[in-house]
Amino acid sequence: MVVRQHANLPFTEKTPFGEASGGASEQLVDIGGREYRRLRVTLDKPARDGDNTLHILSDSPPDTPAGKIAELYRKRWAIETAFQRIEKYLNSEIETLAYPKAALFGFASALAAYNVFSVIMAALESAHGKPLSEEISGYYSGFNIK
């Protein structure tokens, strides 16, 4: 399990933060009688809410490097961002689709369209030799299907 720690989660510190390795430092905490690893990751640029650090909780084995756990969390966040874009640009959550099969078809169609969009973005980034995903608007690229 790898999840972000939210502000009002009650926990008890069992150890202080150790030295940073792989961009993350860690400590042991107790949450509800169970021991977890709490990672502190310093961000390259502030998050949307202005935070410069991120705290991640994990129950992974102690021999798993903290940097690897932080990397896994970043990958998870990329997937979550993809689902946000699917909902925003491809209108994948249509409220009038009350029937489960119709809703599933709408969501599957949005996923297929997002895959096409991802291939186009990868081709553009490959041709230009630099990441363009932050510079190109999903709205103006024609993927605002309603």
C-alpha positions in Angstrom: 0.0 0.0 0.0 1.2 3.5 -0.9 -1.1 6.4 -0.1 -0.7 10.1 0.6 -1.0 11.2 4.2 -3.8 13.8 4.7 -3.6 16.6 7.2 -6.1 15.3 9.8 -4.9 11.7 10.0 -4.0 10.8 13.6 -0.7 9.0 14.1 2.1 8.6 16.7 5.7 9.0 15.7 7.8 6.0 16.7 11.1 7.2 15.2 12.5 10.6 13.9 13.0 11.1 10.2 16.2 9.5 8.9 18.6 10.7 6.3 17.2 11.3 2.8 17.9 8.7 0.2 16.5 8.8 -3.3 14.8 12.1 -2.6 12.8 10.8 0.4 13.4 10.5 4.1 11.4 8.2 6.3 10.2 7.5 9.8 8.1 4.8 11.5 4.6 5.8 12.7 1.8 4.0 14.5 -1.7 4.4 13.1 -4.5 2.6 14.8 -2.1 0.0 16.4 -0.3 -0.8 13.1 3.2 0.3 12.1 3.7 2.2 8.8 6.6 3.9 7.0 6.0 7.6 6.6 8.0 9.2 3.8 8.7 12.9 3.4 9.4 13.8 -0.2 10.6 17.3 -1.1 9.0 18.5 -4.3 10.9 20.1 -7.2 8.1 22.7 -7.5 5.2 23.4 -5.2 2.0 21.4 -5.5 -1.3 23.0 -6.4 -2.0 23.9 -2.8 1.5 25.4 -2.4 3.1 22.6 -0.3 6.8 22.0 -0.9 6.8 18.6 0.8 4.6 15.5 0.5 4.1 12.8 3.1 3.4 9.3 1.9 2.4 6.3 4.0 3.4 2.7 3.1 3.3 -0.7 4.7 6.0 -2.0 2.3 8.8 -4.2 3.7 11.8 -2.3 5.3 14.2 -3.4 2.6 12.2 -1.5 -0.1 14.1 1.8 -0.7 12.2 5.0 0.2 13.0 6.5 -3.2 11.4 3.5 -4.9 8.2 4.0 -2.9 8.1 7.7 -3.9 8.6 6.8 -7.5 5.7 4.3 -7.4 3.5 7.1 -5.9 4.5 9.4 -8.7 3.4 6.8 -11.3 0.1 6.3 -9.4 -0.4 10.1 -9.6 0.2 10.0 -13.4 -2.6 7.4 -13.7 -4.9 9.5 -11.6 -4.2 12.6 -13.7 -5.1 10.6 -16.8 -8.5 9.7 -15.3 -9.1 13.3 -14.4 -8.4 14.3 -18.0 -10.6 11.6 -19.3 -13.5 12.9 -17.2 -12.8 16.5 -18.0 -12.1 16.4 -21.8 -14.0 13.3 -22.8 -17.0 13.7 -20.5 -16.7 10.1 -19.4 -19.2 10.5 -16.5 -22.4 11.2 -18.3 -25.1 11.6 -15.6 -28.0 10.6 -17.9 -26.6 7.1 -18.5 -28.5 5.4 -15.8 -28.1 1.9 -17.2 -24.8 0.2 -16.2 -24.1 -1.1 -19.7 -24.5 2.3 -21.2 -22.3 3.9 -18.6 -19.7 1.2 -19.1 -19.8 1.7 -22.8 -19.4 5.5 -22.4 -16.4 5.1 -20.1 -14.8 2.5 -22.3 -15.2 4.8 -25.3 -13.6 7.6 -23.3 -10.7 5.3 -22.4 -10.1 4.3 -26.0 -10.2 8.0 -27.1 -7.7 8.9 -24.4 -5.4 6.1 -25.6 -5.5 7.7 -29.1 -4.7 11.1 -27.5 -1.7 9.6 -25.6 -0.3 8.0 -28.7 -0.5 11.3 -30.5 1.2 13.1 -27.6 3.9 10.5 -27.5 4.5 10.9 -31.3 4.7 14.7 -31.0 7.1 14.5 -28.0 9.3 12.0 -29.9 9.3 14.2 -33.0 10.2 17.4 -31.1 12.6 15.7 -28.6 11.0 17.3 -25.5 8.0 16.8 -23.3 5.0 18.7 -24.7 2.2 17.3 -22.5 2.3 20.4 -20.3 2.3 22.8 -23.2 -0.5 21.4 -25.3 -4.1 21.9 -24.2 -6.3 18.9 -24.1 -9.2 21.2 -24.6 -7.9 22.9 -27.8 -6.4 19.7 -29.3 -9.9 18.6 -30.2 -10.3 16.1 -27.3 -13.1 18.0 -25.7 -15.8 15.6 -27.0 -19.2 16.3 -25.6 
